[in-house]
Amino acid sequence: MNKQQLPQAQIDLTTTTPVTSPEGNSVFQEGVILRRVSRFITGQAEDGIIPIPCFFDIKTGKIMSDFLPKELRAEYAELNETQD
């Protein structure tokens, strides 16, 4: 069976804009936020864990909450404020 590849968009990086943290930093590291989900919701014998990928500023350790799922942004924005 022949698989067709989707065409790759050619992006000129000189036309892009940088992403920076509120402090102006532009180097990030990838991390994982772990969220616990009740066994009553999952229907399993034990509570489950949901890993959520995130990026954080390596200088401040603050999570880039703008890139989280909408449901979690306010919670992690508040957590970042307490790190000041």
Beta strands, then each sheet from edge to edge (+ up, - down):
strand 1: 28-37
strand 2: 48-57
sheet 1: 1+ 2-
end
